[in-house]
Amino acid sequence: MPAVTVDNPLTLPKVAASGDAAARPVLAVTTAPSGFEGEGFPVRRAFAGINYQHLDPFIMMDQMGEVEYAAGEPKGTPWHPHRGFETVTYLIDGTFIHQDSNGGGGTIENGDTQWMTAGSGLLHIEAPPESLVLSGGLFHGLQLWVNLPKADKMMDPRYQDIRGGEVQLLASPDGGALLRVIAGELDGHQGPGITHTPITMIHATVRPGAEVTLPWREDFNGLAYVLAGRGTVGAERRPIAMGQTAVFGAGGSLTVRADERQDGNTPDLEVVLLGGRPIREPMAHYGPFVMNSQAELKQAFEDFQAGRLGTVPAVHGM
């Protein structure tokens, strides 16, 4: 980790917050509990215990792995429905195949992202390829759920296949941090992911002892989740480590710093930075459906049971 990198970050465009930008304070640091998803792959629930007012428009995020599977062990999810939001699957190590009842599909590996807008509803499946099941191997990634506003919840489904080489690569002024803009923009630099709800998603690698202070839209919230390593967040240098999420308060910049010494499993601090414009609408969430009311949830279940969210293709190529 990570798959998408450069030999010399100093050759990349530089990003830094202006000196007069108000630093975002750290409101809380939470630790993700572990669990299992789909057919049994291990996950960390990154947003567990965080008040939704600090997450909006994000709903949940799971860190999948990092796990080294033996032969026969790799797992995915069975066919299941979604309505009312978007799923973002970012794969750092390993291979995953996606297919949905709307005709979307593809294979991601080593820094690729699949962005599925469920909208009015569909069925989909994510699974490792047969070759990985037979051989085993390393698997590590994220799945993020992004809410849709009421006006877009019943839009037509859409699928985006984002190759790792398409992400916008940036660096801190001293080259100590490499920034991958997957979606949204950072200081005018646009990532490839097309979003309905305005958000920014960045995977940052921060070298030991390095610090990066980024400009951050004041109308966005701010979250930082540590994939690997340890360091501090905020100007106050609040400690943070693998599997923890920092919630930032209001301001125009946020700061992340890597400890001088990292553990033996990772050379750098790996952190995902998220920001989005809050939707501020009522949310009714149960299982695979995210709507605005209990009546809309009930309708989603009825539509799923009646086959109105699509049907499983006879041959799905998994």
Helices and strands as residue ranges (DSSP letters): G 9-11, E 26-31, E 34-37, E 41-45, H 52-55, E 58-69, E 80-82, E 85-93, E 95-100, E 105-109, E 113-117, E 122-127, H 130-135, E 137-147, G 150-152, E 158-162, G 164-166, E 168-171, E 177-183, E 185-186, E 189-190, E 199-206, E 211-215, E 222-228, E 230-233, E 238-241, E 244-248, E 253-258, E 269-276, E 284-286, E 289-291, H 294-305
